[in-house]
Amino acid sequence: MPGENLSRDEARERAALLSVDGYDVALDLRSAVGESDDEPRTFRSVTTVRFRCAEPGATSFADLIAPSVTAVSLNGRDLDPGEVFDGTRIALEDLAADNELIVDAQCAYSRTGEGMHRF
């Protein structure tokens, strides 16, 4: 579903299913410095999300808009980014009661008022 916003029904369903315990976000912004402002640049984001699931075994998703995802790990299992990431969402299957999701991605800088800016 690339390009789709989270619907109200999806938000309600996910809120009833998942509760987030915490986020750990590490950003590598060294790519912001360069010779040309016209070059499209990305920055590395490694995010760890710890969350609980009210229905172990359920399926859900995490939101992420990024040009590419390098690695995804759910509860210590490496997932194939090409299979689980569609450009805006990361599919999460067979969730446990307690979960840890780690995502290593290349994210785009923005000039639209949203996200990480680089001028």
Secondary structure as UniProt FT lines:
FT   TURN            2..3
FT   HELIX           8..17
FT   STRAND          18..28
FT   HELIX           30..32
FT   TURN            37..38
FT   STRAND          42..53
FT   TURN            56..57
FT   STRAND          60..63
FT   STRAND          68..74
FT   TURN            75..76
FT   STRAND          77..79
FT   HELIX           81..84
FT   STRAND          89..92
FT   STRAND          98..108
//
